[in-house]
Amino acid sequence: MKFNSDEIASVIQQEIANYDAQIDVREVGRVLEVGDGIARVYGLSGVMAGEMVEFASGVTGLAFNLEESSVGVIILGDYLAISEGEEVKSTGQLLSVPVGDELLGRVVGPLGEPLDGKGPINTSKRRPMEVIATGIAERQPVHEPLQTGIKAIDAMTPIGRGQRQLIIGDRKTGKTAVAIDAIINQKHSGVKCFYVAVGQKESTVAGIIEKLRDSGAMDYTTVIVAGASDPAPLQYVAPYAGTAMAEEYMFNGGHALVVYDDLSKQAVAYRELSLLMRRPPGREAFPGDVFYCHSRLLERSSKLSAELGGGSITSLPIIETLEGEVSAYIPTNVISITDGQIYLQPDLFFAGVKPAMNAGISVSRVGGAAQIKAMKKVAGGLRLDLAAFRELEAFAQMGTELDPETQAKLDRGYRMVELLKQGQYEPLETVDEVLLIYAGTQGHLDDVAVEEVGAFEKQFVTFMHDQKPEIRQAIIDTKDLSDDLKETINAAIAEFKTQFKSD
């Protein structure tokens, strides 16, 4: 067998030309101890806070505590797969998640891994989980409504695109129901929705996903799940992952809605990690920076300036209170970060008022700026009237004699409470909300029996759809209520009352 020297020379030349003189320098450490979702690692002296590290067993970790002789790492996966003495290498990268339209309609974990059995997510785009929120100069005031389809909320505590509206209340008072209705109502608005389930029972989350699927909302929704059985590190990072996915739309001029269900459980997971890392505990054993944990998350929700495309992220954080204790540590923290709160009261819920919103404590700090003119006109004093009605109601229960004027206020109050009741998964169009609230506040329901208000509402909406579409169209086109239009609506209500059949 003969060797051709020219051939050998050309191969060597090619190898020399293609030789890449880069040395693969990686910092490698060893696991000192591991357990409860955290590991102490020795030898990663150059690792940065928030940097991803990789264990030899393939599990990802996040550098959480930088100490003098070791690094505290939170393990984003199964810590039981890691053993003492195992090799750990730094990656030089921040934690990131896949983003883009490919995630819509999918159920994913906090690191973007699919959980719905529909195969891999084919997107090459990624975004860092933690980014610094946009500054004041890059934002604009909230002025565009985000309709939830819930009469009580759109009328009394309106939500605008770019707003952070807290939903707060005891367990089992309908907090998730309000958020899910808001997602279902975004069907034709072009808003992309993200539902982040933190520490929820997986059976509950499965039920919510089923509901979203039935109503066609999964087409524009991504569900991020860190269930109750998931380790604390995953529950802690899940809300940041959901926000990063939503930012892909905001920074490209789109609109997104993120529901964090719920941040109390994220705070508990963060407390667990901090205590395991031996960070000093503060009030209620939470670490001192638990406020920063939530503020840096919620500050990322904003309405960008027109120069940056005018995109927005609206967030609905949910906080669970114990025995209505709104002044506990985490609730007060989140109340001070958000632009208003919807307080759901157990007494109202058990009395059949759903959504069980307390009109006195609930507030939107954006207010009328997030409402169309027509809604502003019909619902202007509604919140104060209802709060006053609740006081009157308590007074009337003492059995005191009431003058006719007070009795009339009470009667209208009972009808308005009945009118603002709304079934779950039944969001209404804004124009129907305007017409119903107009009918209530202008006294058109005063001669309708309280128990017939529900029937009146259903039949009235159908009547306006079928027989008076021109009135609805006029409100949709102008988004306002002119005096002439009010006259037309009054006439339409009078005509409807002749056809109204009580149940």
N, C-alpha and C positions, 0 to 999 in steps of 0.2 A: 504494500500500500504506500503510494507516494504522497508526500505533503507538498502542496503548492505554496511556496514561500510568500508570493504576492497576496494570496488569499488570506494567509495568516496575518500578514502585515496590515491588510485593510481592516480585518476584524479588530486587531489591537488598536488601530487608529480610531475606529468607530467607538470602541469602548472608552478610549481616552477622551474623545470629544463629548461623549454622553456622561462622563463621570461627574457626579455631583458631590462636591466636597463638603456638604453639610453634615454636621455631626448631630445626631439625635440626642439632645441634652434634656433629660427629664429628671425632675426631683422625685426621689422615691423615699417613702417612709415605711414604718412598720406599725401595725396595730398593737397598742399596749394593752387596751382592754375594750371590750365591746358588750353592749347590753342595753335593753330598753330603748332601742332606736337611735342610740348615739355611740360613737367610738372615740377613744383617745388615741391619737397618732403621734408617733415620735419621728422626727427627721425631716418634716416638711417646713424647713425654716423660711423658705421664700414664698410660701403660699399666701394668697391675698384673701381678705374677708369676702365671703360670698362666692368664692371660686369653686368650680366643680372639681371633685377628686374622684378617682376611679379605683375601686378595690380589685384585687386580682381575681376575685370570684365574679366580676362583671357588674357588681352593684354600684350605683352612683351615690356619691355623698356630697355634702355642701359644707365648706369650711365656715364654722359658726363662731367659734371662740378661738382667738389667737393668744395663747399663753406663752410664758417664757420658755418652757421646756417641751411643751406639747401643743397639739392643735385639737380642739374639740370639733368633731365632725358629726353633723346630723345625717342619718342614713335614709336615703329616699328609695326605700325598697325593703326587702326582707333582710333584717339584720341577723337572722339566724343562719344565713348562708355565709356569714363572715366569721373567721376564727382568729384567735390571738396569734400575733406574729406574722399575719398575712401582709403581703406587700401592698402599698398604696401609692399611686402616682398622681401628681398634680397635672391638670390638663391645660391650665393657662386660659380657660374659658369661663364665662359667666353662665349661670343656669339659663337655658332658653327653651322655648316651646315652639312646636310647629304652628303656623298661622295660615289663614287664607280661606277661600270659599270651599276648599275640600273638606273643611271641618264641619260645615253646616249639615245638620241632620244626623250628626254623629254623637256617640256617647264616649267620652275619653277620660283618662285618668289625669292627675295633676301635671304629669310630664308629657301629656299629649299622646299617650299610648292608647290604641283603641280598646274599648271594653264591650263593644256591641256585637262582636263576631262578624263584622262586615268586611274584614280584611284590612290591610294596611292603609294608612292615610298618605296618599301620593302628593306631597307638597314639599318643595325644596326651600320654601320661605320659613324663616325662623325669627323670633323676636326675643330679646332678653326678658326674663321674668320681672326683673327689677329695673325700672328706669326712673330718672328724676322727673317729677311732674312738670308740665309746661308752666312757664312763668306768667306773671300778671300781664305783661305786654303782649303775650301771644294768645291771650284769651279775649272773649267779648262777653258782655252780659247775656244772661239767658233770656231769650225773647220768643222762642219758638215752642208751641205747646207739644207735649208728648201725651197723647190721649190714652187713658187707661181703660176707658169704656165703663168705668164705675162712676155712677152719678155722684155719690157722696164725695169722692176724691176729686173728680174733674171740676166740681162746683166749689168745694170749700178749701181743699188743699191741692191746688193744681200743680202738676209736675211739668217742667220745661225740659227741653233737650239740653243736656249738659248739667242738669241739677243732680244733687244727691239727696234723696228723700228717704229718711229712715222709717222702717215699719217696725213698730215696737209693741210688745204686749206679752202677756203670760202664754204658757203653752196651750195649745188647742183653742186659740181665739181667732183663727183664720188668717194668720200672717202670710203663710205660703199661698193661700187661695188668692189673696189680693195681688201678689206678685205674678202668679201664673195667669190670672185674668189680664194683667197688663201686657204679658208676653203674647197671649192669644190675640189681643186687640191690635197688635202691630202688623197683622196679616197683610194689609195693603198699603202700609206706610213706608216700606223699604228699609225699616230699622232692623238690623241684625241683632238677635238676642242671645245672651249667654246666661245659663242657669248654673251657678256654682253651688253644689251640695256639699256642705262641710259637716262631717260627723252625724249625718242623717242615717236612719235605718235604710238598708238597701231595698227593703220591700216598699218603703214609702217612696223612694226615688223612682223605683220601677213603675209605681202607680202614676206618678207625675209624668214620666216619659210617655206612658200609654195615653194619658189624657192629652198631652201635647200632640201626639201622633194622630189621635182621633179628630182633633180640631184642625189638623193641617198645619200646626205651628212648627213642627219639627223641620219643615222645609227651610226655615230661616233661623233655626235655633241650634246651638251647640250646648250639650250638657257636660259639665266637668264634675266628676264625682270623686270625693275622698270620703268614703263611707265611715260609719262608726267603727268598723273592724279594721280600717286602715291605720297604719302607725301615725303617731303625732306629727312627724316631719311632713308627711304628705298632706295632712289636714292644714298645717300651717302654710304651705306654699300654694295650695289650690286657688285661693282668691287672687293671688298675684298672677297665676297662670291664666285665669279667666280674663283678667284685665289686659294682659299682654295680647291675647287673641282679639280682644275688642279694639285695642289700639291700632291694629292693622287697618281697620275700617276708618277710625277717626282720622288718622294721619293721611288717609287717601280721600278725604272729603266726604266720607260716608257717616252714617249714624248708627250707634250701637246702644243696647240696653243690657246692663249686667245686674243680675240678682245674686246677692251673696246670702245663702241660706244655711247657717247663720253665722254672724261674726262672733257671737258669744262662744261658740264651740271652737272657733279659730283661736280666740284669746286663751281658752283653756289649754289647747294644744301647745300654744306658745309658752304658757306658764309651765307646763310639764317639761318642755325642752330646756327652758331657762333654769328650772330648779335642778334638773339632772346635770346641767352644766355648771352647777354651783354658783350661778349668778345671784347676787343678793336680792331677796324678795322684798316687796313693798306692801302697799295696801292690798288686803285680801289675798296675800301671797303672790300677787302678780309682779313681774319684774318692772323696774322703773320706766322702761321704754315701751310698755305695751301701748301707750298713747301714740307713739311714733309708728308702731306697727300698723295701726289703723289709719293714721293721718296720711302716711306716705302711700297707702293703698287708695284711699278715697279722694285724695287730691289729684289723682290721675284722671278722674272724671271731670270733664270740662267741655266748654263750647269754644272751639278754636276761632281765632280771628279770621276775617275774610281772606287776608293775604295767605293764610296757611290752609285755605280750602273750606273753612267753616264747618269742619266735621265735629262730631260730638260723641261723648260717652255719658249716658245717664245711668246712675247707679241707684239701686234699691237695696241698701243693706238691711238685713233683718236682725233684730236683737231680741232675745227672749228674756223677759224679766221674771223674778220670783215674787209671787204675791203682790204684783203691781209695784214693786220697788223700783221706781224710775230713777231714784237718786243713788242707786248702787254705783260702783266704780266704772264698770264697762259701759252701762247705759249712759251715764253722764258724759263720759269721754266721747262716745259716738254722737250724742246729741249736739255736743259743742263743735264737732267737725262738719256735720251735715247741714243742709239748707232747709231744714224743716223735718217734722216727724208726723207720722200717722199713728196715733195711739189707739190700740184696740183693747176694749175693756171687757173683762169676763162677764160682768153683770149684764151688759147689753147683749152679749153673745148668747148667754143662757136665756135671755128674755126673748130671743128670736130676732133681734135686730142684727141683720148681717148685710154688709160688713159692719162690725161692732165698733164703729169709729166714735171716739169721744170728741165731740166738736169743740169743747172748751180747751183741751190740752193739745189737740192736733193743730198744726200750723204749717204753712208753706212760706218760707222767707223770700221766695221769688214772687209769690202772689199773683196779682192780675197780669203781670208781664207774660205769664205762661198760659194765658187764656185768650180765646178769640173774643172780639168785642161783644158778640151776642151773649156769650156765657157770662162775661163780666157784668152785663146789664141785668141779666135775670138772677144771678147768684150773688150779687154784691153784698147784701146784708145777711145772707142765709146762715153763715157760720155763727154770727153773733146772735141771730134770732133763735137758733137751735140751742145755743149755750144758755140763753135766757130762759128758753122753754124748759130745759132740764131743772133750772133753779125753781121755776114756777111749779113744776110738777112735784118737786120735793115739798114745796110749801103747801100745795093743794092736798097732799096725802095726809096732812095733819087735820083735815076735815074742816078747815076754816071756810066761812062763807066767802064766795068770790063775787066781785062786781062783774057786770056783763062784759066789760072791755077785757078784763083778765081772762074770763071764761072763753071769750072768742079767741084770744091769743093761744090759750091752752088747746082749744079744739083744732085750730090750724096747725099747731105744733104736732099734735098726734097724727094728723094727716100727712104732714111733711115727713115725719119719721117713717110712716108706712110707705110713702112714695120713694124714699131713699133706700128702702130695702131692695136687695138685688140677689138673685140666685147665683150660685157659683158657676163659672164657665159660661156666663151669659153676658159678655160685654156689649154695651150699646153704642150705636153711632152717635157722634157728638151732636148732630142736628136733633136726634130724638131726645137726648138728654136736655137740650135747650128747651124744646117744646114742653116736655114734662115738668121741668122745674118752673117754667113760665106759668103753666097751668096751676101749679101749687102755690107759688108765691103771690100770684094775682088774685087768689081767692076763688078760683073756678072749682076747687074741690070742696069748698066749705059746705056745700049742700049734698055731698056724697058721703055715705056712711063709711066710717073708718075701715070696717072689714071689707068694703067693696073697692077700696083704693087700688088694690092689686089688679082686680078685673078691669077697672077703669083704665089703668096704665096699659095693659096688654091690648085692649080693644082700641084705645086711642092711637097707639103707635101703628097698628094695622090700618086704621081709618086714614091716618095722615099719609101712609105709604100708598094705599090703594086709591083714595079719593081726592087727596090734596097734594099730589107730588110737586105741583108748582110752588107751594109754600116752602116745602123742604128744599127745593132747588134754589129758591131765592135766598134762603139762609146759607146754604152751601156756597153760593156764588159770592154773596156780599160779606159773609161772616159777621153780619151786623143785624140789628133789629131797628128798622126805621119806624116812625110813628104809624105810617100807612100799613106796614107789615104787621105791626101789633094789632091794628084794627082787623086786618084779614084773619089773623090767628084767633082773635076773640070771637069773630063770626064763625070760624071753623069749629071752635070748641062748643059754641052754642048749638051749631048744627049737629055735632057729634052727640051731644047730650040727649037729643031727641031719639037717637038710634041706640043709645047705651042700654045694654041688657045686664042687669045685675045678676050675679051667680045665684 
